[in-house]
């Protein structure tokens, strides 16, 4: 994982402005899409690390995520704008949320010794549950269940905008009926801290596992501290 060229720099038709997050498989940038007459749109670019570009499994995981999110049109789910490749770099472009992830928000409140206002905590979880209910119930145009389970509902994957908007993001390890890359039996994906017992044991899961994680988030938002010691 190299730092790459100094920012900002051109990336295909986008301009990468700042790196805002990094994970095990990809990094996320605040970027802009320039256009005619001074037009410029803020976007988020999720770019796969180059060492995974030659691995068909990792490329399929990225394209699976793009296909899943393209089926989801909900105000509390980050929308996909584009998916493609620039030289040896595969990427997904998403809408940009001007705000912070819930982990940083909780961390700041903890450092300050403050609780979130009750109304704000309930608002965040209600918006999350709206996104999950939509994703869990989503069907194809032919009526077939997509059977989506996010599997990684956690503070890092919930974005809170400065205008109060709440957006669920990162369906990279989501379970869905039509993924090319299916998880092997017994393989565990997700953040252990927020897993339901059945997910942590590598057993079959359904939408209830996401709701278990949402319950943990509700506790943390109300108490401003981790559920587990």
C-alpha positions as CSV (number, residue, x, y, z in Angstrom):
1,X,0.0,0.0,0.0
2,X,1.9,3.0,-1.3
3,X,0.9,6.6,-0.5
4,X,0.7,7.3,-4.3
5,X,1.0,10.7,-6.0
6,X,0.7,13.9,-4.0
7,X,-2.9,15.2,-3.8
8,X,-4.7,16.7,-5.5
9,X,-4.1,14.8,-8.7
10,X,-6.1,13.7,-11.7
11,X,-7.7,10.2,-11.6
12,X,-9.5,9.5,-14.9
13,X,-12.2,12.1,-15.2
14,X,-12.0,12.9,-11.5
15,X,-9.6,14.9,-9.3
16,X,-8.6,13.2,-6.0
17,X,-8.5,15.9,-3.3
18,X,-7.9,14.2,0.0
19,X,-7.8,10.6,1.5
20,X,-10.6,10.3,4.0
21,X,-10.5,6.6,4.9
22,X,-8.6,3.4,4.4
23,X,-9.5,-0.3,4.8
24,X,-8.1,-3.7,4.2
25,X,-8.9,-3.8,0.5
26,X,-9.5,-0.1,-0.6
27,X,-9.0,3.5,0.3
28,X,-11.6,6.3,0.0
29,X,-11.0,9.8,-1.3
30,X,-12.9,13.0,-1.4
31,X,-12.8,13.9,-5.0
32,X,-14.4,16.3,-7.5
33,X,-15.8,15.7,-11.0
34,X,-15.1,18.8,-13.1
35,X,-17.3,19.8,-16.0
36,X,-18.2,22.4,-18.5
37,X,-18.3,26.1,-17.5
38,X,-16.7,25.7,-14.1
39,X,-19.1,22.9,-13.0
40,X,-17.6,20.8,-10.2
41,X,-19.4,18.0,-8.2
42,X,-18.1,16.5,-5.0
43,X,-17.9,12.7,-5.0
44,X,-16.3,10.0,-2.9
45,X,-14.0,7.6,-4.7
46,X,-13.4,4.1,-3.3
47,X,-10.2,2.9,-5.0
48,X,-9.0,-0.7,-4.6
49,X,-5.3,-1.1,-3.6
50,X,-3.3,-1.9,-6.7
51,X,-1.8,-5.2,-5.3
52,X,-5.3,-6.7,-5.5
53,X,-6.0,-5.6,-9.1
54,X,-4.7,-8.8,-10.6
55,X,-6.8,-11.0,-8.3
56,X,-10.1,-11.8,-10.0
57,X,-11.8,-12.5,-6.6
58,X,-11.1,-9.0,-5.2
59,X,-12.2,-7.4,-8.5
60,X,-15.4,-9.4,-8.4
61,X,-16.0,-8.3,-4.7
62,X,-15.7,-4.7,-5.8
63,X,-18.1,-5.1,-8.8
64,X,-20.5,-7.1,-6.6
65,X,-20.6,-4.2,-4.2
66,X,-21.4,-1.8,-7.1
67,X,-24.2,-4.1,-8.3
68,X,-25.7,-4.4,-4.9
69,X,-25.7,-0.6,-4.2
70,X,-27.0,0.1,-7.7
71,X,-30.2,-1.7,-6.7
72,X,-30.7,0.5,-3.6
73,X,-32.3,3.9,-4.0
74,X,-33.0,5.3,-0.5
75,X,-32.2,8.6,1.2
76,X,-30.4,6.8,4.0
77,X,-28.1,4.7,1.8
78,X,-25.1,6.3,0.0
79,X,-25.8,6.3,-3.7
80,X,-23.5,4.9,-6.4
81,X,-22.5,7.1,-9.3
82,X,-20.0,5.2,-11.3
83,X,-17.8,2.1,-11.4
84,X,-14.7,1.6,-13.6
85,X,-11.0,1.3,-14.0
86,X,-8.2,3.9,-14.5
87,X,-5.1,2.1,-15.8
88,X,-4.6,-0.6,-13.1
89,X,-6.8,1.0,-10.5
90,X,-10.4,-0.2,-10.0
91,X,-12.8,2.1,-8.3
92,X,-16.4,3.0,-7.4
93,X,-17.7,6.6,-7.3
94,X,-20.3,7.4,-4.6
95,X,-22.2,10.5,-3.6
96,X,-20.1,12.6,-1.2
97,X,-21.5,13.1,2.4
98,X,-20.1,16.3,4.0
99,X,-19.8,15.1,7.6
100,X,-18.2,12.5,9.7
101,X,-18.6,8.8,10.4
102,X,-20.4,7.8,13.6
103,X,-17.2,6.4,15.1
104,X,-15.5,9.7,15.0
105,X,-18.6,11.4,16.4
106,X,-18.8,9.0,19.3
107,X,-15.1,9.2,19.9
108,X,-15.2,13.0,20.1
109,X,-18.2,13.0,22.5
110,X,-16.4,10.4,24.7
111,X,-13.2,12.6,24.8
112,X,-15.3,15.6,25.8
113,X,-17.2,13.6,28.4
114,X,-20.5,14.5,26.8
115,X,-23.6,12.4,25.8
116,X,-25.3,12.9,22.5
117,X,-28.7,14.6,22.8
118,X,-31.4,12.0,23.1
119,X,-33.3,13.2,20.1
120,X,-30.1,13.0,18.0
121,X,-29.3,9.5,19.1
122,X,-32.8,8.3,18.3
123,X,-32.8,10.1,15.0
124,X,-29.6,8.4,13.9
125,X,-30.9,4.9,14.8
126,X,-34.3,5.5,13.2
127,X,-32.7,6.6,10.0
128,X,-30.4,3.5,10.1
129,X,-33.4,1.2,10.6
130,X,-35.2,2.8,7.7
131,X,-32.2,2.1,5.5
132,X,-32.0,-1.5,6.7
133,X,-35.7,-2.2,6.4
134,X,-35.5,-1.0,2.8
135,X,-32.4,-3.1,1.9
136,X,-33.7,-6.2,3.6
137,X,-37.1,-6.0,1.7
138,X,-35.6,-5.1,-1.7
139,X,-36.6,-7.2,-4.7
140,X,-35.7,-7.4,-8.3
141,X,-37.9,-6.0,-11.0
142,X,-39.2,-9.6,-11.5
143,X,-40.1,-9.9,-7.9
144,X,-37.2,-12.1,-6.6
145,X,-35.9,-11.3,-3.2
146,X,-32.4,-9.8,-3.2
147,X,-31.8,-11.2,0.3
148,X,-29.4,-8.5,1.3
149,X,-27.7,-8.6,4.7
150,X,-25.2,-5.8,5.2
151,X,-23.1,-7.8,7.7
152,X,-21.0,-4.8,8.8
153,X,-23.4,-2.4,10.5
154,X,-20.9,-0.4,12.6
155,X,-20.1,3.2,13.5
156,X,-17.5,3.4,10.8
157,X,-20.1,2.6,8.1
158,X,-22.7,5.2,9.2
159,X,-22.1,8.7,8.0
160,X,-23.7,11.7,9.7
161,X,-23.8,14.9,7.6
162,X,-23.5,18.4,8.9
163,X,-27.1,19.0,7.8
164,X,-28.3,16.1,9.9
165,X,-28.5,13.5,7.1
166,X,-27.7,9.9,8.0
167,X,-26.3,7.5,5.4
168,X,-25.4,3.8,5.6
169,X,-22.4,2.9,3.4
170,X,-19.9,0.1,2.6
171,X,-21.8,-2.9,1.3
172,X,-18.5,-4.5,0.4
173,X,-19.1,-7.6,2.4
174,X,-22.9,-7.6,2.2
175,X,-24.6,-11.0,1.7
176,X,-26.9,-11.1,-1.3
177,X,-28.6,-13.8,-3.4
178,X,-26.7,-13.0,-6.6
179,X,-23.1,-12.3,-5.6
180,X,-20.4,-13.8,-7.7
181,X,-18.2,-14.1,-4.6
182,X,-20.1,-16.2,-2.0
183,X,-18.7,-16.6,1.5
184,X,-17.6,-20.1,2.3
185,X,-19.4,-21.9,5.1
186,X,-17.9,-21.0,8.5
187,X,-16.1,-18.0,7.2
188,X,-16.6,-14.9,9.3
189,X,-16.9,-11.4,7.8
190,X,-17.5,-8.2,9.6
191,X,-16.4,-6.5,12.8
192,X,-16.5,-9.0,15.7
193,X,-17.6,-6.4,18.2
194,X,-20.9,-5.7,16.4
195,X,-21.7,-9.3,15.3
196,X,-24.7,-11.3,16.3
197,X,-23.8,-14.6,18.0
198,X,-24.7,-16.6,14.9
199,X,-22.6,-14.4,12.7
200,X,-19.6,-14.7,15.1
201,X,-20.0,-18.5,15.0
202,X,-19.9,-18.5,11.2
203,X,-23.5,-19.9,11.0
204,X,-26.1,-18.9,8.4
205,X,-27.5,-15.4,9.0
206,X,-30.4,-13.3,7.8
207,X,-31.6,-9.7,8.3
208,X,-31.9,-10.1,12.0
209,X,-28.1,-10.1,12.3
210,X,-28.1,-6.5,11.1
211,X,-30.8,-5.5,13.6
212,X,-28.6,-7.0,16.4
213,X,-25.8,-4.7,15.3
214,X,-28.2,-1.7,15.2
215,X,-29.2,-2.5,18.8
216,X,-25.6,-2.3,19.9
217,X,-25.3,1.1,18.1
218,X,-28.4,2.3,19.9
219,X,-26.8,1.4,23.3
220,X,-23.6,3.2,22.4
221,X,-25.4,6.3,21.2
222,X,-27.4,6.5,24.4
223,X,-24.5,5.7,26.8
224,X,-21.6,7.2,24.9
225,X,-19.5,4.1,25.7
226,X,-18.9,0.6,24.3
227,X,-21.3,-2.1,25.1
228,X,-18.5,-4.5,26.0
229,X,-15.6,-3.9,28.2
